[in-house]
Amino acid sequence: MAVLNSLGSPASRRVYEYAINQFIAWYCSEPRLALNRIVVVRYRMHLESRGLAANTINQQLDAVRRLAHEAADSGLLSPELTAGISRVKGVKQLGFRSGNWLSTDQSSEVLQHAWGDSMRAKRDYPMLAMLFGCGFRRSELVGLELDEVQMRQGHWAVVDLIGKGGHIRTVPIPGWVKAALDEWTVAAGVREGRIFRAVARAGKVWGKGISQNVVWYVVKSCCERAGLEHIAPHDLRRTCSKLCHSSGGELEQIQFLLGHASVQTTERYLGCKQNLGHPVNDLFDLRTHRQPPENDDEPTTAKASDPIEKASRQGVKCRHGGSDHDQPARSELVEVRKGHRWQSLRRCSGAAIHGVTQEAKRRAIPIKQSLDLWNLEYYLTERRKQINCKYEHRSSQLTLVLGRLLYEGRVIRNSCAACGKTN
């Protein structure tokens, strides 16, 4: 009780109470030993053998450490034993687990299965709408009261909502969510107190609120009817942040909406650490049967003894000699590769760049939603990677380039009359 009274959050008290009870049950089943560092290490090994996650194990160990500190403050445990228990390290966590996100179509389908004319359907639909549209937690949803919904700056919002850790935030309510809330409150006759109430099988509204288990049941049943399994209410909160970000929402505004103290937490909700929709290893393709792009010039095979591959007469434009066609100097990039592979000298023509530009414009015309910009970005990224890998213009290769220009007669040798040196 001393440990629980030292915690301010009800959620933390519930979690620590469960962790302490689990430790006491394990400690009583073991041979009677004094509470010390060895006992806590054995308990950590017991938790690891159960296959629990790193966060769960560390949370259980933190409850045991706090229990030892409270016992030491009460004179029931020596400071030496308490210091030894504090030195028990937790399980190292490498990376973060990936959460579940629902797409726009999946979210709409879940809401569609919650829609109906019964009193439970009229209650379940606005509950899911608040989870999808406002990113509420379960505790925030069941504790929402009618007087917290107010008009601010011409928009409906939940004002001064106290969330996890005592953080206060204001959550805007979309119009379609507010319409669902009004339909439920009118049908249920809710005029004050908590918005969501229990509904009997006969359709009678009773009680002064609902528990968090009701939210679990509503989310699970509606998602299963939509063909989605293992979806938790917190996954709908992640979905809200993901849909806001994909629709062009700013990261800072999403952080305010969800009530996160750190922007890194918001990035984990969005999956910004690893973009599985457009992974980086899709930017290249090593299949040997792949055909080269239509706008690229076909490479010609060269012998291993040849220093540089022969180029076409539409050569590189330089100061002392020009090509047959008047091409801008910036579009004339060359490639020189060293090593055991074939070496080539290519030219990036203005027509190739023009083709990429025209194709990008053609793909950009039918775009109507910001989500469709990913396809255009993927195309431009692939083309940029191909150009960067194909054309070489490093200063270390200028000697070979100059040799090719001398061989083709594009650079003229001039002899100085004064000193006799060749320029």
C-alpha positions as CSV (number, residue, x, y, z in Angstrom):
1,M,0.0,0.0,0.0
2,A,2.9,2.4,0.6
3,V,4.1,1.8,-3.0
4,L,0.6,2.4,-4.4
5,N,0.1,5.5,-2.4
6,S,3.3,7.0,-3.7
7,L,1.9,6.9,-7.3
8,G,-0.3,9.6,-8.7
9,S,-1.7,8.0,-11.8
10,P,-4.6,5.5,-11.4
11,A,-3.2,3.6,-14.4
12,S,0.2,3.3,-12.7
13,R,-1.4,2.1,-9.5
14,R,-3.2,-0.6,-11.3
15,V,-0.1,-1.8,-13.1
16,Y,2.1,-1.7,-10.1
17,E,-0.5,-3.5,-7.9
18,Y,-0.6,-6.3,-10.5
19,A,3.2,-6.5,-10.7
20,I,3.7,-6.6,-6.9
21,N,1.0,-9.4,-6.6
22,Q,2.8,-11.4,-9.3
23,F,6.1,-11.1,-7.5
24,I,4.6,-12.0,-4.1
25,A,2.9,-15.1,-5.7
26,W,6.2,-16.2,-7.2
27,Y,8.2,-15.4,-4.0
28,C,5.8,-17.5,-1.8
29,S,6.2,-20.5,-4.2
30,E,10.0,-20.4,-4.0
31,P,12.1,-21.7,-1.1
32,R,12.0,-19.3,1.8
33,L,14.9,-16.9,1.2
34,A,15.5,-13.4,2.4
35,L,14.7,-10.6,-0.1
36,N,18.0,-9.7,-1.7
37,R,19.7,-9.2,-5.0
38,I,19.9,-12.9,-5.8
39,V,16.2,-13.4,-5.4
40,V,15.4,-10.5,-7.7
41,V,17.8,-11.8,-10.4
42,R,16.1,-15.2,-10.2
43,Y,12.7,-13.5,-10.6
44,R,14.0,-11.7,-13.7
45,M,15.1,-15.1,-15.1
46,H,11.6,-16.4,-14.4
47,L,10.1,-13.5,-16.3
48,E,12.4,-14.1,-19.3
49,S,11.5,-17.8,-19.4
50,R,7.8,-16.8,-19.8
51,G,8.7,-15.1,-23.1
52,L,7.4,-11.7,-21.9
53,A,8.3,-8.5,-23.7
54,A,11.2,-6.3,-22.6
55,N,8.9,-3.5,-21.5
56,T,6.8,-5.8,-19.4
57,I,9.8,-7.4,-17.6
58,N,11.4,-4.0,-16.9
59,Q,8.0,-2.7,-15.5
60,Q,7.8,-5.7,-13.2
61,L,11.3,-5.2,-12.0
62,D,10.7,-1.5,-11.4
63,A,7.8,-2.4,-9.1
64,V,10.0,-4.7,-7.1
65,R,12.7,-2.0,-6.8
66,R,10.1,0.5,-5.6
67,L,8.8,-2.1,-3.1
68,A,12.4,-2.6,-1.7
69,H,12.9,1.2,-1.4
70,E,9.6,1.6,0.5
71,A,10.6,-1.4,2.8
72,A,13.9,0.3,3.5
73,D,12.3,3.6,4.3
74,S,10.0,1.8,6.7
75,G,12.9,0.1,8.4
76,L,12.0,-3.4,7.2
77,L,15.0,-3.9,4.9
78,S,18.6,-2.9,5.3
79,P,20.1,-0.2,3.0
80,E,22.7,-2.6,1.8
81,L,20.1,-5.1,0.5
82,T,18.1,-2.3,-1.0
83,A,21.2,-1.0,-2.9
84,G,21.9,-4.6,-4.2
85,I,18.3,-4.9,-5.5
86,S,18.6,-1.5,-7.2
87,R,21.6,-2.7,-9.1
88,V,19.7,-5.5,-10.8
89,K,19.6,-4.5,-14.5
90,G,16.6,-4.8,-16.6
91,V,16.3,-6.4,-20.0
92,K,17.8,-4.4,-22.8
93,Q,15.3,-3.4,-25.5
94,L,16.6,-3.2,-29.1
95,G,14.3,-1.2,-31.3
96,F,10.5,-0.8,-31.0
97,R,7.7,-3.1,-31.8
98,S,5.6,-2.2,-34.8
99,G,2.0,-1.4,-34.1
100,N,-1.1,-2.0,-36.2
101,W,-2.5,0.7,-38.5
102,L,-5.7,0.5,-40.4
103,S,-6.1,2.0,-43.9
104,T,-8.8,4.4,-44.9
105,D,-10.9,1.7,-46.5
106,Q,-10.5,-0.6,-43.5
107,S,-11.5,2.2,-41.0
108,S,-14.6,3.0,-43.1
109,E,-15.6,-0.7,-43.2
110,V,-15.3,-1.0,-39.4
111,L,-17.5,2.1,-39.0
112,Q,-19.9,0.7,-41.5
113,H,-20.3,-2.5,-39.4
114,A,-21.0,-0.4,-36.3
115,W,-23.8,1.5,-38.0
116,G,-27.4,0.6,-37.2
117,D,-30.7,1.7,-35.8
118,S,-30.5,0.0,-32.4
119,M,-29.5,1.9,-29.2
120,R,-26.2,-0.1,-29.0
121,A,-25.4,0.7,-32.6
122,K,-26.1,4.4,-32.0
123,R,-23.7,4.2,-29.0
124,D,-21.0,2.1,-30.6
125,Y,-20.7,4.2,-33.8
126,P,-19.8,7.5,-32.0
127,M,-17.4,5.6,-29.7
128,L,-15.5,4.2,-32.7
129,A,-15.8,7.7,-34.4
130,M,-14.1,9.3,-31.4
131,L,-11.3,6.7,-31.5
132,F,-10.7,7.1,-35.2
133,G,-11.4,10.8,-35.6
134,C,-9.9,12.2,-32.3
135,G,-7.3,9.6,-31.2
136,F,-8.8,9.1,-27.8
137,R,-7.4,6.6,-25.3
138,R,-9.8,4.1,-23.6
139,S,-9.7,5.9,-20.3
140,E,-10.3,9.3,-21.9
141,L,-13.3,7.9,-23.9
142,V,-15.1,6.4,-20.9
143,G,-14.5,9.5,-18.8
144,L,-15.6,12.0,-21.4
145,E,-18.4,14.3,-20.0
146,L,-20.9,16.3,-21.9
147,D,-19.8,19.7,-20.6
148,E,-16.3,19.2,-21.9
149,V,-17.5,19.4,-25.5
150,Q,-17.5,23.2,-26.2
151,M,-17.2,25.5,-29.2
152,R,-13.8,27.2,-29.6
153,Q,-12.7,29.4,-32.5
154,G,-15.7,28.3,-34.5
155,H,-15.0,24.6,-34.1
156,W,-16.2,21.9,-31.7
157,A,-13.6,20.6,-29.4
158,V,-13.0,18.7,-26.1
159,V,-11.6,21.4,-23.9
160,D,-9.0,20.8,-21.2
161,L,-9.0,17.1,-21.4
162,I,-6.8,15.5,-18.7
163,G,-4.9,12.6,-20.3
164,K,-2.1,10.2,-19.4
165,G,0.4,11.6,-16.9
166,G,-1.8,14.6,-16.0
167,H,-1.2,16.3,-19.4
168,I,-3.9,18.7,-20.4
169,R,-4.8,19.2,-24.0
170,T,-7.7,20.4,-26.2
171,V,-8.9,17.9,-28.9
172,P,-10.8,19.2,-31.9
173,I,-13.8,17.2,-33.0
174,P,-14.5,16.7,-36.8
175,G,-17.9,17.5,-38.1
176,W,-18.9,13.9,-38.8
177,V,-17.8,12.8,-35.3
178,K,-19.9,15.6,-33.7
179,A,-22.9,14.6,-35.8
180,A,-22.6,11.0,-34.5
181,L,-22.3,12.3,-30.9
182,D,-25.4,14.4,-31.2
183,E,-27.5,11.5,-32.6
184,W,-26.5,9.4,-29.6
185,T,-27.0,12.0,-26.9
186,V,-30.5,12.9,-28.3
187,A,-31.5,9.2,-28.6
188,A,-30.2,8.3,-25.1
189,G,-31.4,11.5,-23.4
190,V,-27.9,12.4,-22.1
191,R,-28.0,15.9,-20.8
192,E,-25.2,15.9,-18.2
193,G,-22.4,13.7,-16.9
194,R,-20.6,11.1,-18.9
195,I,-21.6,10.8,-22.5
196,F,-21.4,7.1,-23.0
197,R,-23.7,4.9,-20.9
198,A,-24.5,1.2,-20.6
199,V,-27.2,-0.2,-22.9
200,A,-29.2,-3.3,-21.9
201,R,-30.2,-6.0,-24.3
202,A,-33.7,-4.5,-24.6
203,G,-32.2,-1.2,-25.7
204,K,-32.7,0.6,-22.3
205,V,-30.0,3.1,-21.4
206,W,-28.9,2.8,-17.7
207,G,-26.1,3.7,-15.4
208,K,-23.8,6.7,-15.2
209,G,-21.0,5.4,-17.5
210,I,-19.2,2.4,-19.0
211,S,-16.0,0.5,-18.2
212,Q,-13.0,0.2,-20.4
213,N,-13.9,-3.4,-21.1
214,V,-16.9,-2.2,-23.0
215,V,-14.6,-0.3,-25.4
216,W,-12.5,-3.4,-25.9
217,Y,-15.6,-5.5,-26.7
218,V,-17.0,-2.9,-29.2
219,V,-13.7,-2.6,-31.0
220,K,-13.1,-6.3,-31.1
221,S,-16.6,-7.2,-32.3
222,C,-16.8,-4.5,-35.0
223,C,-13.3,-5.3,-36.3
224,E,-14.0,-9.0,-36.5
225,R,-17.2,-8.4,-38.5
226,A,-15.0,-6.4,-40.9
227,G,-12.5,-9.3,-41.2
228,L,-9.8,-7.8,-39.0
229,E,-8.3,-9.7,-36.1
230,H,-6.1,-8.8,-33.1
231,I,-7.1,-5.1,-33.3
232,A,-6.9,-3.2,-30.0
233,P,-8.5,0.2,-29.1
234,H,-5.0,1.8,-29.1
235,D,-4.5,0.7,-32.7
236,L,-7.3,3.0,-33.6
237,R,-5.4,5.8,-31.9
238,R,-2.4,4.9,-34.1
239,T,-4.6,4.9,-37.1
240,C,-5.9,8.4,-36.4
241,S,-2.3,9.7,-36.3
242,K,-1.4,7.8,-39.5
243,L,-4.4,9.1,-41.4
244,C,-3.7,12.7,-40.3
245,H,-0.1,12.4,-41.4
246,S,-0.9,10.8,-44.8
247,S,-3.5,13.6,-45.4
248,G,-0.9,16.3,-45.0
249,G,-1.1,17.0,-41.3
250,E,1.9,18.6,-39.6
251,L,3.9,16.5,-37.1
252,E,3.6,19.2,-34.5
253,Q,-0.2,19.4,-34.8
254,I,-0.5,15.6,-34.5
255,Q,1.6,15.7,-31.4
256,F,-0.8,18.3,-29.9
257,L,-3.8,16.2,-31.0
258,L,-2.5,13.0,-29.3
259,G,-1.1,14.8,-26.2
260,H,2.4,13.4,-26.5
261,A,5.1,15.1,-24.4
262,S,7.8,14.1,-26.8
263,V,7.7,14.2,-30.6
264,Q,9.6,10.9,-30.7
265,T,6.6,9.2,-29.3
266,T,4.5,10.7,-32.1
267,E,7.0,9.4,-34.7
268,R,6.6,5.9,-33.3
269,Y,2.9,6.2,-33.6
270,L,3.3,7.2,-37.3
271,G,5.9,4.6,-38.0
272,C,8.3,7.3,-39.2
273,K,11.3,5.2,-37.9
274,Q,10.7,2.7,-40.7
275,N,8.5,3.4,-43.6
276,L,7.1,0.0,-44.6
277,G,4.9,1.5,-47.3
278,H,7.9,2.7,-49.3
279,P,10.9,0.8,-48.0
280,V,14.4,1.9,-49.1
281,N,15.4,-1.5,-50.4
282,D,12.7,-1.2,-53.1
283,L,14.8,1.6,-54.7
284,F,17.0,-0.9,-56.6
285,D,16.5,-4.1,-58.5
286,L,19.3,-6.7,-59.1
287,R,17.4,-9.0,-61.4
288,T,19.5,-9.9,-64.4
289,H,16.6,-10.2,-66.8
290,R,15.5,-6.7,-66.3
291,Q,15.4,-4.6,-69.4
292,P,17.1,-1.1,-69.4
293,P,14.9,2.0,-69.6
294,E,13.9,3.2,-73.0
295,N,15.5,6.6,-72.6
296,D,18.9,5.2,-71.7
297,D,21.6,4.5,-74.3
298,E,22.6,0.9,-74.8
299,P,26.1,0.1,-73.4
300,T,28.6,-1.5,-75.8
301,T,31.0,-4.2,-74.8
302,A,34.6,-3.3,-74.5
303,K,37.8,-5.4,-74.1
304,A,39.5,-5.5,-70.8
305,S,42.7,-4.0,-72.2
306,D,40.9,-0.9,-73.5
307,P,41.2,2.0,-71.1
308,I,38.0,3.7,-72.1
309,E,35.0,2.6,-74.1
310,K,34.5,4.3,-77.5
311,A,31.8,6.9,-77.5
312,S,29.6,8.1,-80.2
313,R,30.5,11.2,-82.3
314,Q,28.0,13.2,-80.3
315,G,30.8,13.7,-77.8
316,V,31.4,15.9,-74.8
317,K,31.3,19.6,-75.3
318,C,34.5,21.3,-74.0
319,R,36.2,24.6,-74.3
320,H,38.6,23.7,-77.1
321,G,36.3,21.5,-79.2
322,G,32.6,21.0,-79.5
323,S,30.3,18.3,-80.6
324,D,28.4,18.2,-83.8
325,H,25.2,19.4,-82.1
326,D,24.9,22.4,-80.0
327,Q,24.1,20.9,-76.6
328,P,24.2,22.7,-73.2
329,A,27.4,21.9,-71.3
330,R,25.4,21.1,-68.1
331,S,23.6,18.2,-69.7
332,E,26.9,16.6,-70.8
333,L,27.8,14.3,-68.0
334,V,30.3,11.4,-68.5
335,E,30.8,8.1,-66.9
336,V,34.2,6.5,-66.3
337,R,34.4,3.2,-64.3
338,K,37.5,1.6,-63.0
339,G,38.2,-2.0,-62.0
340,H,37.6,-5.4,-63.6
341,R,34.2,-4.3,-65.0
342,W,33.8,-2.8,-68.5
343,Q,34.4,0.9,-68.6
344,S,32.3,3.3,-70.6
345,L,31.9,7.0,-71.5
346,R,28.3,8.0,-71.8
347,R,26.4,11.1,-72.4
348,C,23.3,12.2,-70.6
349,S,21.4,13.9,-73.4
350,G,18.9,16.6,-72.9
351,A,16.3,14.4,-74.5
352,A,16.6,11.8,-71.7
353,I,16.1,14.5,-69.0
354,H,13.2,15.9,-71.1
355,G,11.6,12.5,-71.2
356,V,11.8,12.1,-67.4
357,T,10.2,15.6,-67.0
358,Q,7.4,14.8,-69.3
359,E,6.7,11.5,-67.7
360,A,6.6,13.2,-64.2
361,K,4.1,15.8,-65.5
362,R,1.9,13.1,-67.0
363,R,1.8,11.2,-63.7
364,A,1.1,14.4,-61.8
365,I,-2.0,15.4,-63.8
366,P,-4.4,12.8,-62.4
367,I,-3.3,13.4,-58.8
368,K,-6.2,14.6,-56.6
369,Q,-5.2,13.4,-53.1
370,S,-2.0,14.0,-51.2
371,L,-1.7,10.2,-50.7
372,D,-1.2,9.8,-54.5
373,L,2.0,11.8,-54.3
374,W,3.8,8.7,-53.1
375,N,3.6,7.1,-56.5
376,L,5.1,10.1,-58.2
377,E,7.8,10.4,-55.5
378,Y,8.7,6.7,-56.0
379,Y,9.1,7.2,-59.7
380,L,11.3,10.3,-59.4
381,T,13.4,8.5,-56.7
382,E,14.0,5.6,-58.9
383,R,15.0,7.8,-61.9
384,R,17.3,9.8,-59.7
385,K,19.0,6.7,-58.4
386,Q,19.6,5.4,-62.0
387,I,21.1,8.7,-63.1
388,N,23.3,9.0,-60.0
389,C,24.6,5.5,-60.6
390,K,25.0,5.9,-64.3
391,Y,26.8,9.1,-64.9
392,E,30.2,9.8,-63.3
393,H,31.8,13.2,-63.2
394,R,34.3,13.0,-60.3
395,S,37.5,15.0,-60.6
396,S,39.6,11.9,-60.1
397,Q,38.5,10.6,-63.5
398,L,39.4,13.8,-65.5
399,T,42.7,12.3,-66.7
400,L,40.9,9.5,-68.5
401,V,38.3,11.9,-69.9
402,L,41.1,14.1,-71.2
403,G,42.8,11.0,-72.8
404,R,39.6,10.2,-74.7
405,L,39.2,13.8,-75.9
406,L,42.8,13.7,-77.2
407,Y,42.2,10.4,-78.9
408,E,39.1,11.7,-80.6
409,G,40.8,14.9,-81.7
410,R,38.5,17.2,-79.7
411,V,41.5,18.8,-77.8
412,I,44.2,20.3,-80.0
413,R,47.9,20.1,-79.0
414,N,49.6,23.5,-79.1
415,S,53.4,24.0,-78.8
416,C,54.8,27.0,-77.1
417,A,57.3,28.9,-79.3
418,A,59.3,30.2,-76.3
419,C,59.9,27.1,-74.3
420,G,58.9,24.3,-76.7
421,K,56.4,22.7,-74.2
422,T,53.3,21.1,-75.5
423,N,50.0,22.4,-74.1
